[in-house]
Amino acid sequence: MQFTEWEPLVSASGIHVHATAAGGSVAGLLDLRLPTDRPRRGHLVTARLRRSTAIYAVVLLLGLVPVLADASPAWKSFGLGVVVPGGGLVHSGAWVALGVTAVLFVVANVAWFGAGMIVAPPLVWLGAAAWAAATVDAPNDWAELAVPAAVVVLAVAGSLLVRRSHAAARRRGIERNEYLGAVELRVDPMAGAVRELSLPQLQHLRGLVDLAMQPLDQFEGFDIIDQFQTSALRYQINFSHYALALAQANHTPAFRGYAAAAQRQLIEKMLVRRVWRYWQLENAWGNFSLDPEPIVRDNIMLSGYLGLMLAAYEAVNHDDRYDQPGSLTFQWNDRKAFRHDHGTIAEAVRQNFEASPWGMFPCEPNWIYSACNTFGMNTLLGHDALHGTTMAGPVLDRYLASLNEEFLTLDGRTTAIRSSRLGLTIPSLTSTMADAGMALFNNSIDQDYSRRLWEVVRHEFVRVGDDGYVQMEMRGWDKLDVGNYRPSDVTPLAIVRTAAAEMGDLEVAGSITLTLEDRYPPVERDGVRWYEGVSTQANAMLALGSVNREGGFRDLVLANVASGDGPILVDVPYPDCMVARATHDAGSLDAVLRSAGDKDLTLGFSQLRPGADHTLDVDGRTTTVRADAAGQATATVRLAARSEVRLRPDS
């Protein structure tokens, strides 16, 4: 599909997305080539893997002691069970028990990965060894050689496969350097313009506002599945907030009203015990601590994500209420509460970064997610931008070193996850969605890294077909709606679209919009537009991409948003009226409002010239509004379905 420069691409819902064949005008070239002399692994990964191998070697030798000492059958079964999970059951001939152990060991590893339950695999491992020792009757003597031999064979085969994989990755990196050496930096000339939200966009955002504005302890419309992994309430809250804050920054910077109220409500929903009590369990079975305090140790999936919410809210609303001591209280019970504020949460994140030898720190105990750590670093950068602090400081240097050494694959992609204790990773989690997410959320931290990652995604994993629809290479969790675990490509489509908008790749953003609305046609009901059949989290991510622009997320994090000076629209009667655009300068306000039409509604204004008369123009009809001594005023006006509102001080 070919686009002329800035030809508008119109989706089925009426959302306009500008697109060009290459995504914008060329502003220069970047050299983003990968170093070709990097070691296969970072030094810390190498050290952790060597330590893990040494520990296992000791375990293996201890397990072989009963065999080498020709001990009793029970001891031999136990020892072989220590050598490898289920090895003792092979010796004892308990084949049904071996099958049960295999299933339990898989479940235990899922619990370790999904909820930080590091005790689960060792318990199953040792439990199977004890089971074998207790039930051995007629042992299989051949297992005394076969079990350790199988371990050696698997270790050698695994080592060869890893070496082959690394060699192939190095070759891919060299091939990718051919296009990474001269990347065209494309710039959307309208990136800084405050654009009007379309009616479908407003209707989608209204769905998020309605979710936010219900009572704090109510979660109607949220997906309630588990609170440990990606469907958790906290992520639905986070991304709903980010979408509303980004919409305000990009489209309605001179409006507060329901947009600010909904963001506050979402921040305070994060304090509801139901949202964060999971940490008591994770801290217990992962860190062997009974402390339910959710901020001070690890748990970047709460502290980092909440910290970014606080920075985004303050940046767009110029409201420092969450800087006040104790303004964010996590109430555990009648006797115990954990009192925080924006500053203490950012400081806890900083301390965790500083204490970790990785330069990143865990979500679940033991597991470091690179994407989660972008939220932690963005928390520090956001706080620094707003308050003039230097929290990022040296921890930023260590983060970047880790990102480029410990979490960068030889072919230029991001390692999505790594065990902080063992050094292991789960290769299948490195995917199109994971790379696009890192390109997006890391753009405020290291633009060259994000641009390089996006170029890899764009060149190799995302295509725009001749019919204008997107084609995407998917693997692993790309094939899930991560908000409800159902088979779907909605999450990668949402994340890739948001990343494309962030990078100024408007062709991909527009094509994904067409694809989404064909595969997941939204439904409009009672003024709310919702993509049905997908999770609430996916809907929030879709809204985030819909309102993003080139560098939009980066600017939100770094507080590069409109000044709080000048008149602002502080109140409209929601949901009868929604604000599609609102900007101001030192003395005037311009806004576009959407309503049912032909109805008198009262608007509230603030930051006017105290005691001065102002001319209010609504669709060409003018009236005089006088500000009170505090610079506030209200006016009742008749609005059309779409009304242009201008407020200026009288000379």
N, C-alpha and C positions, 0 to 999 in steps of 0.2 A: 504494500500500500504506500503510495507516494503522497507526500504533503508539500504544498507550497509554503513558503515562509509565513508562519503565524496564521495558517489557515485554521479556523476553529473546528475542532472535532466535537460533535454533539452526541452524547450518549442517549440511550433509549429513554432515560428519565428527564432529559433536558439539561443535564450538567454539561457545561462547556469546558472542554480541556484543550488549550492551545497545543498544537503539535507541529513539529517539523521532522523532516526525514532524519536528521541527526540530533535534534533536541535543542536547538538554540543557535545563536551566532557564535562563531569561533573567536575566542578572546586570547588564544595563545596555545603553546604546547607545554606539556609536562613530561619529564623523564621519571617514570615510576618503576624502572626496572628492578627486579629482585637481585640481590647479591648471589653470585653463583658459587661462592666458596664457603657458604655456611656449613657448619657441621650438621650431621643428620638430626641431632637433637640439641636443645638448649642444655647448658651445663647443669642446671638444677634438675631438669627432667632426667638427665643421664645419672646424676647422683642418686635421685630417688629410686630409679629403676635398678641401679646396682645394689642399693641397700635392700630393696624388696627381694631381689634375686638372692642376695646373701642370706637374708632371713629364711627364705624358703629352702635354701640349701641346708641350713642347720636343721630345719623342721624335717626335711627329707631324711637326713642322716639319723636323727633321733628316731624317726619312724622305722628305719631299717635295723636299729639295734636289736629288737627282739628276734628278727629273722637271722641276723648274723650270729647272735648268741644262741640260736636254736632253742628259744624259749617255748613255753606252752602254746598250743594252738590259739587260745584266747588272746594271749599277748601278741602273737604274730598278727592276728586279725586286727587288733587294735592298732598296732604299729603301721600296718599297711593302710589302715583307714586314716592315719595321720599323714602318710605320704601323699595321698590324693583323696578327695571326697569320694566315698563309696568303695575305695580300694579294699578295705577290710571285708566288705560284703561280697566282693568277688572271691576273696579267700574263703569265706565261710559258706559260700554257695547260696546266699539269701537273695535270690534274683528278684523276687517281688519287692523286697525291702530296698534293693538297689534302684528299682524303678521309682519307688516312692521318694528315695533320697534325691534322685536326679530332678524330680519335679520340685521338691522342697528347696533344693539348692538354687534352682532358677528363680523361684519366688523370693528367696532370701536375697539374691543379688538385685532383683527388682526393688525390694524394700530398701536395700542399701543405696541404690541409685536414686530412687524416687523420694525417699524420706530420710536419707542420711543414717539409716539403721545399720551402722558398721558392725554391730554385734551379731547380726543375723547370719551372715555366711559362716563365721567361725563356729557358731552354735550348731548349725546343721552339720558342718564338717565333723566336729568332735562328737556330736550326737550319733552320727552314722558309725563312727569308729567304735563308740561304746556299744551300740546296737550289735555290731558285728562280733565284738568280744563276748557279749552276753548270749549270743544265739549259736555260736559255732559248734558244730557237732562232728561232721565229716569234712575236714578242710580240703580245699583244692590246693595241693602242694605246688602245682605249676604256677599259681598266682604269686608265689614268693619271688619268682623271677619276672613273670609277665607284667606285674603292676609297675615296678620301678623301670622296667625296660620301656613300657608304654609312655611313662613320663619323659624319659630321655628322648624317645622318638618324637613325641609331640613338641618338646622343647627345641629340638634341632629343626624340625619342620617349621615351627613358628618363627624361629630366628631367620631361616632362609626366606620365608614369605615376607617378613618385615623388611629385610634387606632389599628384596626385589621391589617391594612397594616403594621404599625410599628412593631407589634408583629410578623408577618410573616417574616419581614425583619430581625428582631433580630434572629429568628430561623435559617434563611438562613446564617446569619453571623456565627453562632455557627457551622453550618454544614461545611461552607467553611474553617473554622479554621482547620478542619481535614487535609486538604491538604496544607493550608498556613503555617502550623507549620514546614514543612520540604520541602521547595522548593529547587529543584536542580538548582543551578546556573550553566548554561551551557555557555561555551565560544567557540567561533569560532576561532580556532588557526590561521586562515588566516585573521582575522579582521583587523590587521594593515598593511597588504600587499597592495601595490598599484596595483590594478588589471586593466587589459586592458578592455576598453569598447568594446563591440561587435559592429559589423556593424549595427544591428537593434537598439541598444541603441543610437549610434551616429545619426542615421537617425531620431530617435524620438527627441533627443535633438536639432537637426537642426530645427525642426518645432518650437521649443520655441525660438531659436536664430532668426529665420526669423520674428516671431511675434515681438520680441523686437526691431529689427533693422529698422523697418519702422519709418518714421518721428514721432516725439514725439506726435503730435496732431492727429495722425491717429491710428485707432484701427481695421483695417481689420483683420478678423479672430477671433476677440474677440466676446463673446456673449454679446449683448447689450439688457438687459431686464429691470433691475431696479438697482439703486445705493444704496439701503437701506439694502438689505439682502444678502444672500450668493452668488447670481449670480453677484454681483457688480464687476466692472472692477478692483477695487483694489485687490480683492482676486485672480483674474486671473494673475495679475501682480506679486503679492507676491509669489505665488507658482511656477510660472515660474522662478522667481529669485532664490528661495530656491533650486529648482532642478538643475539649472545651477551652483550655488555656491557649492552644495554638490557634484555634478559630478566633479567639478574642485578639491575640497579638497580630494576626495577619489581616483581619477583616473589620474588627470593631474595637480598636484600641481606645476609643473615647467613650466606651460604654462600660458600665459596671452591672447594676441590676441583677437579673436572674443569672447571668453568666458568672458573676463573682459569687453569688449566693450558692450556686450549684457546686462550684469548686470548693468552697468552704465546707459544704456538707460532705463532699467526698473525702476531704482531708480528715474530717472528724469521724467518718465511718471507719477509717483505718484504725481508730482508737477503740472500736467496739471489740470486746474480748473475743467474740466469736471469730474475728478476722485474724487475730494474732496468737491465740492460745496454742496453736499447733507447735509453737516454738518450745513449750515446756517438754513435749514428748521428744522432739528432735534433739534438743539440748541434752536430754537424759540419755537416750540410746545412742547418740552420736558423739557427745562430748563428756558423758558420764557426770553431768551436772544437773542438779534438781532446780536450778535457778530459772524461773520463768521470764526474767527480764529480757525483753525482745530486741533491744537495741545495741547493747554494749559489746556483745561478742558475736562474730560471724554474722549470719542472717542478713547479708546484703540484700536479699530479695525483699526484705521489709525496710531496713534502714535506708538503703540506697534509693529505692523506688519512691519511698515517702519523702526523702530529702529533695528529690527532683520535683515532686508535687509542690513542696513548700517554696522552692526557688521560683518555679513557674508562676505560682499564684502571686507571689510578691512582685515579680517582674512586671506582670501585666496589669495588676491592680494597685500597685504602689501602696500596699497595705502591710504594715509590719506587725500585725497582731500576733503572729506566731513566733516573733522574736522575743516575746515577753516570757520571762521565767515561768515554767509550769503551765504554759498555754497548751501543751500537748501531754495529756496525762493518760497513761495506760493503767487502768484500774483492774487489778487482778482479783481482789476480794475486798471485804470491808476493812481489812487491816493492812493490806499491802497495795501500794500504787507506785508506778514508775513515772516520775515527772520529767518531762523533756520540753525542749523548744527547738526552733530551727537551728540555733547555734550548737546545742548539745548533741543533736542528731548528727550534724555535719562533723563535729569534733569526734564522735564515736566512729564514724566512717573513716576519718583521717587516721585515728589510732589503729584501727584494724588494718588499713593499708600499710601503715608504718611497721606494725608488728609481724606482718607476714613475710617470710623470706621470698615468696613468689612475686611480691609487688602487686598482687591481687589477693583477695581473700574469699573464703567460701560462702556459698548460699547455704545449702544443707551442709551439716558438718562433714568435712573431708572433700566435698565436691566444689571445685572452682569453675564457674561458668564465665567465660570471657564476656558474653553479652551482659550479664548481671553486673559485672564490674564496670561497664561503661556507665551504668546508672549511678554507681557509687562515685566515680570520678566526676560525672556531671553534677552530682550533689555538691561536691567541693568547688568546682568551677562556678556554679551558679551562686553559691554563697559568697565566694570571693568577688564576683562581679557586682553583687548587690551591696556588699558591706566593706569592700576594700581590704578584706582579710587576705592571707596568703596560705590558706589551708592546703591547697593543691601542692604548691611548693615542691620540695624534694620527692614527695610520694608520687608526683606526676612523672618525674624522670624514671623512677623505678617501675611504674606502671608501663610506660612506653617501652622500656627495655624488655620487660617480660612479654609484652604484646608482640614485640618483634623478634624475640629469641625463643621464648618458651611456648608461645601460643601461635606462632606462624609456621605453617607447613612449608616444605621445600618448594611446593608449586604455588605459593603465594596466597593460600587460603587461611582461614582462622580455625584453629583447634577450638571447638565449641566447649569442651569440658575436659577437665583433668582432675585426677585424684591428688589432693595436696599431700597425702601421706605416702601413697604408693607410686605416683608418677604416671599411672595408667590413664588412657583416654578411651573414649567410645567413638571410633571413627565414623559410624553411621550418623552421628549428630552433626557432623560437618556437612552442610547441605546448602542448597540455593537459598532457602529461607534464612538459615543462620548467617550466611555471608552477607545477604542483603540487609539483615538486621544490624550486623556489625557496621556495615557501610553507613547506615542511617545514624545509629546511636553513638558512633564514634566520631562523627563528623565535627562535633564541637571540640574534640580532643586532639585529633590528628587528621587533618584534612587530606594529606597525601595518602595516608594509609587507607582512608575510606574511599578515596577516588580510585586507588589501585584495585581495591576489592570490588568496587562497583564495575570497573572495566572488565574484570574477569567474569563477573556475573553476566554483564551485558554482551560480551563477545561470545560466550560459550554456553550459557545456560538459559538465556531468554531470547526468544525470537518473536518478531512481529510478522505474522503471516500475510499473504497477499489479500486475505479477506479482512485485514485490520484487527484480527483477534490475536491474542498473545499465545505463544507456545512456550512451555517451561519444562526444563529437565528437573525431575523430582526424585528424591530418594528419602528413605527413612521417615522421619517425622514430617517431611514436606507433605505427606499424604494424609495428614490428620488436621482436623480443626482442633487446635490445641486447647480451645476453651471448653470442649465437651468430649474430646477423644473419638469423635466419629470420623469415618473416612471422608475426606474432603480436601480440596486444594484451596479453600478460601483463605486460610491463614497465610500461606506463602504469597498468594496473589495480593492480599492486603499489605503485607510487609514490603514486597517488591515494589508495589505502586507508591508507597510512602517514600521508600528509598529513591525511586526514580524521580519523584517530584523534588526531593531534597537535592539530588544531583543535577537537576535541570534537564533530565532526560524526559521531555514531554511526550515524545512519541510512545515510549513504553507506558508512561502514566495514562495517556489517553486510551491506548489499546487495552490495558488492563481494565479500565473503567467499562469499556464495551463488553469485554469478556465476563466481568463480574455480573453485569446486569442481564446478560444472556443466561448465565448458568444459575444465578441466584436472584431471580427477579424480585425486587423489593415490593413490599405491600404498603400502601398508604391507608391508615385507619385512624380516624379521629384526630387528624392533623399530625400524626406521627408516621414517618417513613422508616421501615425496618426491613432488613434483609432476613427473611424468615427461613427457618431450617438451618441456620447457623447460630453459633454461640453468641452470647452477649459480648464476650471479649472480642470476638471477630467483628461484631458490629462496631465496637469502639475503635478497633484498629482501622476499619474501613472509613470511619469518620475522620480519623487522624490523617489518613492519606488524602481524603477529599479536600481538606482545608490546608494541606501543606503547600509550600512553594520552595523554590530553590533557596537552600540555606535556611529554611524556616525553622527547623528544629534547632540548628546551631544557634541562630539568633535568639531563640527563646531561652536556651540554656545560658547564654552569655549576656542575657538581659539587654540585647540590642533591639529593644522595642520602643514604641512611641513614648515620648515624654509624658509624664503625668500633668504637665502644666497646661492650662487652658480649660475652657468649659468642657464639662462632661455630661453625658446623659446618664443619670444615676438610677432612673426607674421608668419602666414601662409596665403596663398591666399584663403580665404573662399569665396564661398563654394566648390571651386575645391579641397580643402584639409581640412580634419578634424583630430584632435589629439585624438587618442585613449588611449594614455598613455604617461606621461611625468614626470620623476623624476630627481632629481639632488642631488649631494653632494657638498662638498666645491669646487671641481674643474671640475666636469664632468656632462654631461647631457645625459640621455637616453630617447628616445621617440619612439613611434609607430605612424605612420601616415597612414591615409587612403585617397585614391584619386581614380580618374578614371583610373589611371595607364598609364605608358609609356608617361609621359608628363613632360616637364621641368617646375619646379616651384621654386619660390624664397622664401627662409626662412629667418627670421630675428632672431638674437640672441642678448642677452644683459647680463650684469654682468659677462663678460669674463675678463680675465687678460688683463688690458690695454696694447696695443702695442704688445701683445704676439701672436705667431703662435699657432693654434689649429688644430688638426686632426679631420676632419669630415668624418665619416664612414656611408655610406648609402647602406645598403644591401651588405656590403663587399667591396664596391667601396670607395676609400679614396681620399680625397683632402685636401689641406691646406687652412685654413681660418685665416686671420690676424685680430685681434681686433683693433679698433681705440683707440684713447686716452681715450675715454669715456667707453671703454669696450664693444663696440657694433660692430656687423658684420652682413653681409648678404651673402648668398650663393645660387646660382641657381643650382638645382640638378634635376636629373631624378628620379621620384618616381614610384614605382609599385603600384598595387592596395592596397597592405599592405607593408609598408616599415619600417624597423628598422633603427633608426638614433642614432648615438653615436657621441658626441663631447667631446674631451679631449684636455687639453693643452699639447703641446709638452714639453718634459722634458728639 
